Amino acid sequence: MREIISVRGGRRLTGTVDVDGSKNSALACLAAACLVTDGGTVVLENIPAISDVAVMCDIIKSLGKDVSFSDGRISVSGEFQSVDVPKALAGKIRGSMYFLGVLAATMGELRCGFPGGDQIGERPIDIHLAGLKKMGVDCEVCDGIVEGRVTDRLIESRIYLRYPSVGATCNLMLAASRAQGRTIIENAAREPEIVDLGNLLSAMGVRVSGAGTDRITVTGTDVVRGGIFYEIIADRIEAGVFAIATAICGGKVRLHNIILYHSFPLISLLGECGVRVEEDDNSILIESDGRLHPFKVEMMPFPGVATDLQPAVAVMASCTEGGLSTIVDLVFQNRFQYIEELRHMGARIEHMGNTLKIRGGVSLHGCRIAGNDIRAVSALLLAGLAAEGVTEIEGVEHLRRGYPQIDAKLRELGADVEIRQLAE
Ligand code: UD1
């Protein structure tokens, strides 16, 4: 059954949102939970109920392990019975890439369908493969399947990443956990999700230092412990979407359960736009009269403003009172398919290379539009909240991949939003 999300714009937002656990941390930590050698169970807490997590669980089950998920808590136990990550499952999420590292480390052999995820331009895995090769994995890609074999054991190595890829950094940390000796990852990504993965691996008995800096050292071990409970970090992207929703609609919203440090880049941008942000230990209060100033921003690896917020930030630029805003995405070159949909709503956006120039002082109007990735659909939803009239958005399955109960959370704040099923 196809679904659309329908929004009547123009409502101010007030109230409190409990931010869920991070999608990207959940995927990396679930992969780490598969590294256990002592038969113990790893229990992860604060896991968001989203479809990407469900797919990750299906992959782990298809490999023979036991997984149970209820009430924000996932337990992973048992042994791998297979080294084949089915193409159909791998192609649904980007997080399937982590089984390259995990299977190389635990089984010495892997066959993994090419990872999927958002359609945001080319998403190669050459940095992952180069690092794994350096660690002793003999791997090649053939017909959309990555095949790899470790001749003896993963070996001590120093790996320089040609770009600080989040996925490659996590993948190599996972593989290094069971390698012989020390793996040093230079030019590593510094995202909070990497620190989270490093903390979980440390709790499992792996020596990890430098996570959160550009040099990470992982000392492999034969004994990776289970029998632990670990709570993953809050989702800074979900927090960002609600913060921007409040900025553009006007109102006063408290975001609970966030990690302030992870939201600083966006908080600083909101400040430039004229939004008041009051910081507390694990919450922020956003207050906006909906009158926003134009701005310039570059989406960059952490601690820059996250590329995953680029589409939402573009909506914010369209909602400024006037003037020209500039957005440059230095991470993904082609994350711009959504701008045509925003233009249908009245946005004035010029697109050159990886740069957007967006004119404020326009009024967006509701219409029927569609998005084809998680962050695009959430941005179109934001545009609908700010638009006059009713906006109907196709692509709800993408929202379900990354945002737990986003419709219900927005209704709690006073938005007029509903998901409807369409007769085929
Ligand atoms: C992760 C996140 C995604 C986020 C992105 C950047 C997950 C599941 N997804 O994706 O939400 O937008 O980080 O913060 O955690 N690249 C290569 N070769 C590679 C790997 C990457 O050229 O082998 C390039 C990519 O095309 C892109 C850039 O490096 O231009 C960054 O990608 P990367 O950090 O790897 O993103 P992901 O880990 O895929």
Residues whose N, C-alpha, C, O or C-beta is under 5 A from the ligand:
A	BS01	UD1	N24 R94 G95 E122 R123 P124 I125 D126 I127 H128 Y163 P164 S165 V166 G167 A168 T307 D308 V331 F332
